[in-house]
Amino acid sequence: MRRRFFVEQFDTSTATLQGETAEHLGRVLRAEPGQLYELSDGRSVWLGRVERVALAKRGDWRVEFALVEPIAAREPRLKIILLVSLVKFDRFEWCLEKATELGAAEIIPLAAARSDKPLIAAAEKRSARWEKILIESSQQSRRLRPPILRFDESIQRGHVAEHAALTPQAAFFDCAADCKIILSERSEAPTMRDALEREEISRASGGLQSAAIAIGPEGGWTDEELASARASEFAEVSLGENILRTETAVLAAIANLRFALG
């Protein structure tokens, strides 16, 4: 199976790959003229033939392609939005990688009340690394485009904010998904399977266009955060008797949701 890479744009019958990805393709994969790779600009996918590999000791590497033919590609029918609380960065980055492979369309880091404060403060500085993880995971899993990583919009507009990650309350309020669930450790919470079978959640799943999953920190959600989620029409559900780490819950929840609704 051919490798897939993302390019900025297609120029009529050509495309150019630059930067670290081009260096990886040229130095590690030893790309040569005539070799074929798949290229995506986030809207369509083309089969590209390497025309020239520009090696550079300094500055950006460049790999130039001629476009051969279009390749059929589409995004999953169900748009999955993952709201995930910040945890230790090695495990959070594992969450990003696996959520991308499982088809999450948007990932929103949360600054929950029980998230470690140093992690919240450092999140903005990790954003470039996290974007790179999303791109590399999307290429590996042959997605049409990487998921969106969404931070506090006030940061993006240049306004002063306490931190880049959204508070759960703000994220819950802004979420407009057709199906919204929040994972809970409470023993009285129904299982995800039972909840998705309910009429008020599934609503004939064939009509659902989007679904959101909110996953809390290791210490769990506070009562105030759960109340905020319920006020924003999130259904409280459980993944079973065992208490899962955040990264395990991400994997299990998205897989369950795709099986039930996708």
DRENDO-1510 file (C-alpha; in Angstrom, 1 decimal, always signed):
<recs>
REC; n; res; u; v; w
REC; 1; MET; +0.0; +0.0; +0.0 .
REC; 2; ARG; +1.4; +3.4; -1.0 .
REC; 3; ARG; +2.3; +6.0; +1.6 .
REC; 4; ARG; +0.2; +9.2; +1.8 .
REC; 5; PHE; +1.5; +12.7; +2.4 .
REC; 6; PHE; -0.2; +16.1; +2.8 .
REC; 7; VAL; +0.7; +19.0; +0.5 .
REC; 8; GLU; -0.3; +22.7; +0.7 .
REC; 9; GLN; -2.1; +22.7; -2.6 .
REC; 10; PHE; -2.2; +21.1; -6.1 .
REC; 11; ASP; -1.0; +23.3; -9.0 .
REC; 12; THR; -2.9; +22.1; -12.0 .
REC; 13; SER; -0.8; +19.0; -12.8 .
REC; 14; THR; +2.0; +19.3; -10.1 .
REC; 15; ALA; +2.5; +19.4; -6.4 .
REC; 16; THR; +5.4; +20.1; -4.1 .
REC; 17; LEU; +6.3; +18.7; -0.7 .
REC; 18; GLN; +8.5; +20.8; +1.5 .
REC; 19; GLY; +10.0; +20.9; +5.0 .
REC; 20; GLU; +10.5; +18.1; +7.4 .
REC; 21; THR; +8.1; +15.7; +5.6 .
REC; 22; ALA; +10.1; +16.3; +2.3 .
REC; 23; GLU; +13.3; +15.6; +4.2 .
REC; 24; HIS; +11.8; +12.4; +5.7 .
REC; 25; LEU; +10.7; +11.3; +2.2 .
REC; 26; GLY; +14.1; +12.1; +0.6 .
REC; 27; ARG; +16.5; +11.1; +3.4 .
REC; 28; VAL; +14.8; +8.2; +5.2 .
REC; 29; LEU; +12.5; +6.7; +2.5 .
REC; 30; ARG; +15.1; +7.6; -0.2 .
REC; 31; ALA; +12.5; +8.8; -2.7 .
REC; 32; GLU; +13.7; +8.7; -6.3 .
REC; 33; PRO; +12.2; +10.1; -9.6 .
REC; 34; GLY; +9.5; +7.7; -10.9 .
REC; 35; GLN; +8.3; +6.5; -7.6 .
REC; 36; LEU; +4.6; +6.8; -6.8 .
REC; 37; TYR; +3.0; +8.2; -3.6 .
REC; 38; GLU; -0.5; +9.4; -2.6 .
REC; 39; LEU; -0.9; +13.2; -2.0 .
REC; 40; SER; -3.8; +15.0; -0.3 .
REC; 41; ASP; -4.5; +18.7; +0.0 .
REC; 42; GLY; -7.3; +18.1; +2.5 .
REC; 43; ARG; -10.0; +18.2; -0.1 .
REC; 44; SER; -8.9; +15.6; -2.7 .
REC; 45; VAL; -6.3; +12.9; -3.2 .
REC; 46; TRP; -4.1; +12.3; -6.2 .
REC; 47; LEU; -1.5; +9.7; -7.2 .
REC; 48; GLY; +1.8; +11.6; -7.6 .
REC; 49; ARG; +4.9; +10.6; -9.4 .
REC; 50; VAL; +8.2; +11.9; -8.0 .
REC; 51; GLU; +9.9; +14.2; -10.6 .
REC; 52; ARG; +12.7; +15.7; -8.6 .
REC; 53; VAL; +14.2; +15.4; -5.1 .
REC; 54; ALA; +16.0; +18.6; -4.1 .
REC; 55; LEU; +18.5; +17.7; -1.4 .
REC; 56; ALA; +19.6; +20.6; +0.8 .
REC; 57; LYS; +22.2; +20.8; +3.6 .
REC; 58; ARG; +20.6; +24.1; +4.7 .
REC; 59; GLY; +17.0; +25.3; +4.2 .
REC; 60; ASP; +13.9; +23.4; +3.2 .
REC; 61; TRP; +14.0; +20.2; +1.3 .
REC; 62; ARG; +11.7; +19.9; -1.7 .
REC; 63; VAL; +10.1; +16.9; -3.4 .
REC; 64; GLU; +8.4; +17.8; -6.7 .
REC; 65; PHE; +5.6; +15.6; -8.1 .
REC; 66; ALA; +3.6; +15.2; -11.3 .
REC; 67; LEU; +0.0; +14.4; -10.7 .
REC; 68; VAL; -1.0; +11.1; -12.4 .
REC; 69; GLU; -4.6; +10.5; -11.6 .
REC; 70; PRO; -7.2; +11.3; -8.9 .
REC; 71; ILE; -7.9; +8.7; -6.1 .
REC; 72; ALA; -11.3; +8.3; -4.6 .
REC; 73; ALA; -11.4; +9.5; -1.0 .
REC; 74; ARG; -14.0; +10.7; +1.5 .
REC; 75; GLU; -14.3; +11.5; +5.2 .
REC; 76; PRO; -16.3; +9.3; +7.6 .
REC; 77; ARG; -20.1; +10.0; +7.5 .
REC; 78; LEU; -20.1; +10.5; +11.3 .
REC; 79; LYS; -18.2; +13.5; +12.5 .
REC; 80; ILE; -16.6; +12.7; +15.9 .
REC; 81; ILE; -15.6; +15.5; +18.3 .
REC; 82; LEU; -13.4; +14.5; +21.2 .
REC; 83; LEU; -13.3; +16.7; +24.3 .
REC; 84; VAL; -10.4; +15.3; +26.3 .
REC; 85; SER; -9.0; +16.6; +29.6 .
REC; 86; LEU; -5.3; +17.2; +29.7 .
REC; 87; VAL; -3.2; +14.5; +31.3 .
REC; 88; LYS; +0.6; +13.8; +31.3 .
REC; 89; PHE; +1.8; +14.8; +27.9 .
REC; 90; ASP; +3.2; +11.4; +26.8 .
REC; 91; ARG; -0.2; +9.8; +27.4 .
REC; 92; PHE; -2.1; +12.8; +26.0 .
REC; 93; GLU; -0.1; +12.6; +22.8 .
REC; 94; TRP; -0.9; +8.9; +22.6 .
REC; 95; CYS; -4.6; +10.0; +22.9 .
REC; 96; LEU; -4.1; +12.4; +19.9 .
REC; 97; GLU; -2.5; +9.7; +17.8 .
REC; 98; LYS; -5.1; +7.0; +18.4 .
REC; 99; ALA; -8.0; +9.4; +18.2 .
REC; 100; THR; -6.7; +10.5; +14.8 .
REC; 101; GLU; -6.3; +6.9; +13.6 .
REC; 102; LEU; -9.9; +6.2; +14.7 .
REC; 103; GLY; -11.3; +9.1; +12.7 .
REC; 104; ALA; -11.9; +11.9; +15.1 .
REC; 105; ALA; -12.6; +15.1; +13.2 .
REC; 106; GLU; -12.0; +17.6; +16.0 .
REC; 107; ILE; -10.0; +17.3; +19.2 .
REC; 108; ILE; -10.5; +19.9; +22.0 .
REC; 109; PRO; -8.1; +19.8; +25.0 .
REC; 110; LEU; -9.8; +20.6; +28.3 .
REC; 111; ALA; -8.5; +22.4; +31.4 .
REC; 112; ALA; -10.7; +20.5; +33.8 .
REC; 113; ALA; -10.8; +21.4; +37.5 .
REC; 114; ARG; -8.8; +18.3; +38.4 .
REC; 115; SER; -6.3; +18.6; +35.6 .
REC; 116; ASP; -2.7; +19.2; +36.7 .
REC; 117; LYS; -2.2; +23.0; +36.7 .
REC; 118; PRO; +1.4; +22.8; +35.3 .
REC; 119; LEU; +0.0; +20.8; +32.3 .
REC; 120; ILE; -2.6; +23.4; +31.7 .
REC; 121; ALA; +0.0; +26.2; +31.8 .
REC; 122; ALA; +2.3; +24.4; +29.3 .
REC; 123; ALA; -0.4; +23.2; +26.8 .
REC; 124; GLU; -0.1; +26.2; +24.5 .
REC; 125; LYS; +3.7; +25.6; +24.1 .
REC; 126; ARG; +3.0; +22.1; +23.0 .
REC; 127; SER; +0.5; +23.0; +20.3 .
REC; 128; ALA; +3.0; +22.8; +17.4 .
REC; 129; ARG; +4.2; +19.4; +18.5 .
REC; 130; TRP; +0.6; +18.2; +18.8 .
REC; 131; GLU; -0.3; +19.5; +15.3 .
REC; 132; LYS; +2.7; +17.5; +14.0 .
REC; 133; ILE; +1.4; +14.4; +15.7 .
REC; 134; LEU; -2.0; +14.8; +14.1 .
REC; 135; ILE; -0.5; +15.3; +10.6 .
REC; 136; GLU; +1.8; +12.3; +10.9 .
REC; 137; SER; -0.9; +10.1; +12.3 .
REC; 138; SER; -3.3; +11.2; +9.5 .
REC; 139; GLN; -0.7; +10.3; +6.9 .
REC; 140; GLN; +0.0; +6.9; +8.4 .
REC; 141; SER; -3.8; +6.1; +8.6 .
REC; 142; ARG; -4.4; +7.5; +5.1 .
REC; 143; ARG; -6.9; +10.1; +6.1 .
REC; 144; LEU; -8.2; +12.8; +3.7 .
REC; 145; ARG; -7.2; +15.5; +6.2 .
REC; 146; PRO; -5.9; +15.8; +9.8 .
REC; 147; PRO; -8.4; +16.5; +12.6 .
REC; 148; ILE; -8.8; +20.1; +13.9 .
REC; 149; LEU; -7.0; +20.8; +17.2 .
REC; 150; ARG; -9.1; +23.5; +18.9 .
REC; 151; PHE; -7.9; +25.8; +21.7 .
REC; 152; ASP; -9.4; +28.7; +23.4 .
REC; 153; GLU; -10.4; +31.1; +20.5 .
REC; 154; SER; -9.4; +34.1; +22.6 .
REC; 155; ILE; -5.8; +32.9; +22.3 .
REC; 156; GLN; -6.1; +32.7; +18.5 .
REC; 157; ARG; -7.6; +36.2; +18.3 .
REC; 158; GLY; -4.6; +37.6; +20.3 .
REC; 159; HIS; -6.7; +38.3; +23.4 .
REC; 160; VAL; -5.4; +37.7; +26.9 .
REC; 161; ALA; -6.5; +34.4; +28.4 .
REC; 162; GLU; -5.5; +32.4; +31.5 .
REC; 163; HIS; -4.5; +29.4; +29.4 .
REC; 164; ALA; -5.0; +27.9; +25.9 .
REC; 165; ALA; -7.1; +24.9; +26.8 .
REC; 166; LEU; -10.9; +25.4; +27.1 .
REC; 167; THR; -12.7; +24.9; +30.4 .
REC; 168; PRO; -15.2; +22.0; +30.2 .
REC; 169; GLN; -18.0; +24.4; +30.9 .
REC; 170; ALA; -17.1; +26.6; +27.8 .
REC; 171; ALA; -16.5; +23.5; +25.6 .
REC; 172; PHE; -19.9; +21.9; +26.7 .
REC; 173; PHE; -21.8; +25.1; +26.0 .
REC; 174; ASP; -20.2; +25.6; +22.5 .
REC; 175; CYS; -20.7; +22.0; +21.4 .
REC; 176; ALA; -23.4; +21.6; +18.8 .
REC; 177; ALA; -23.1; +17.8; +18.0 .
REC; 178; ASP; -26.2; +15.8; +17.3 .
REC; 179; CYS; -25.3; +13.2; +19.9 .
REC; 180; LYS; -23.4; +14.3; +23.1 .
REC; 181; ILE; -22.1; +12.0; +25.8 .
REC; 182; ILE; -19.8; +12.4; +28.8 .
REC; 183; LEU; -18.0; +9.5; +30.4 .
REC; 184; SER; -18.6; +9.1; +34.1 .
REC; 185; GLU; -17.3; +6.9; +36.9 .
REC; 186; ARG; -20.5; +7.1; +38.8 .
REC; 187; SER; -22.0; +3.7; +39.4 .
REC; 188; GLU; -25.5; +4.8; +38.5 .
REC; 189; ALA; -24.5; +6.0; +35.1 .
REC; 190; PRO; -25.9; +3.8; +32.3 .
REC; 191; THR; -23.5; +1.9; +30.0 .
REC; 192; MET; -22.7; +3.5; +26.7 .
REC; 193; ARG; -24.4; +0.6; +25.0 .
REC; 194; ASP; -27.6; +1.1; +26.8 .
REC; 195; ALA; -27.5; +4.9; +26.4 .
REC; 196; LEU; -27.0; +4.7; +22.7 .
REC; 197; GLU; -30.0; +2.4; +22.4 .
REC; 198; ARG; -32.2; +4.9; +23.9 .
REC; 199; GLU; -34.5; +6.9; +21.7 .
REC; 200; GLU; -33.4; +10.2; +23.1 .
REC; 201; ILE; -29.8; +9.6; +22.2 .
REC; 202; SER; -29.8; +7.4; +19.0 .
REC; 203; ARG; -32.8; +9.1; +17.4 .
REC; 204; ALA; -32.6; +6.7; +14.5 .
REC; 205; SER; -28.8; +6.8; +14.2 .
REC; 206; GLY; -28.9; +7.0; +10.4 .
REC; 207; GLY; -29.8; +10.7; +10.7 .
REC; 208; LEU; -26.9; +11.6; +13.0 .
REC; 209; GLN; -24.3; +13.7; +11.4 .
REC; 210; SER; -22.0; +14.4; +14.4 .
REC; 211; ALA; -21.3; +13.0; +17.9 .
REC; 212; ALA; -19.2; +14.4; +20.8 .
REC; 213; ILE; -17.4; +12.5; +23.5 .
REC; 214; ALA; -16.2; +14.2; +26.7 .
REC; 215; ILE; -13.5; +12.4; +28.7 .
REC; 216; GLY; -12.4; +13.7; +32.1 .
REC; 217; PRO; -9.1; +13.8; +34.0 .
REC; 218; GLU; -7.7; +11.0; +36.2 .
REC; 219; GLY; -9.4; +12.6; +39.2 .
REC; 220; GLY; -12.8; +12.5; +37.5 .
REC; 221; TRP; -15.3; +15.3; +36.8 .
REC; 222; THR; -16.4; +17.6; +39.6 .
REC; 223; ASP; -20.1; +17.9; +40.4 .
REC; 224; GLU; -20.2; +21.3; +38.8 .
REC; 225; GLU; -18.7; +20.0; +35.5 .
REC; 226; LEU; -21.2; +17.2; +35.3 .
REC; 227; ALA; -24.0; +19.7; +36.0 .
REC; 228; SER; -22.7; +21.9; +33.2 .
REC; 229; ALA; -22.6; +18.9; +30.8 .
REC; 230; ARG; -26.1; +18.0; +31.6 .
REC; 231; ALA; -27.3; +21.6; +31.1 .
REC; 232; SER; -25.7; +21.4; +27.6 .
REC; 233; GLU; -27.6; +18.1; +26.9 .
REC; 234; PHE; -24.7; +15.7; +27.4 .
REC; 235; ALA; -25.8; +12.3; +28.4 .
REC; 236; GLU; -23.8; +10.8; +31.3 .
REC; 237; VAL; -22.6; +7.2; +30.4 .
REC; 238; SER; -20.2; +4.6; +31.7 .
REC; 239; LEU; -17.8; +2.3; +29.9 .
REC; 240; GLY; -18.3; -0.5; +32.5 .
REC; 241; GLU; -17.2; -1.5; +36.0 .
REC; 242; ASN; -13.5; -0.9; +35.6 .
REC; 243; ILE; -11.9; +2.5; +36.0 .
REC; 244; LEU; -10.0; +3.3; +32.8 .
REC; 245; ARG; -7.0; +5.6; +32.2 .
REC; 246; THR; -7.8; +8.6; +30.0 .
REC; 247; GLU; -6.0; +7.2; +27.0 .
REC; 248; THR; -7.8; +3.8; +27.3 .
REC; 249; ALA; -11.1; +5.5; +27.6 .
REC; 250; VAL; -10.4; +7.5; +24.4 .
REC; 251; LEU; -9.7; +4.4; +22.5 .
REC; 252; ALA; -12.7; +2.4; +23.9 .
REC; 253; ALA; -15.2; +5.3; +23.6 .
REC; 254; ILE; -14.5; +6.2; +20.0 .
REC; 255; ALA; -14.4; +2.6; +18.9 .
REC; 256; ASN; -17.8; +2.0; +20.6 .
REC; 257; LEU; -19.3; +5.1; +19.2 .
REC; 258; ARG; -18.2; +4.3; +15.6 .
REC; 259; PHE; -19.6; +0.8; +15.9 .
REC; 260; ALA; -22.9; +1.9; +17.3 .
REC; 261; LEU; -23.5; +5.0; +15.2 .
REC; 262; GLY; -21.0; +5.0; +12.3 .
</recs>
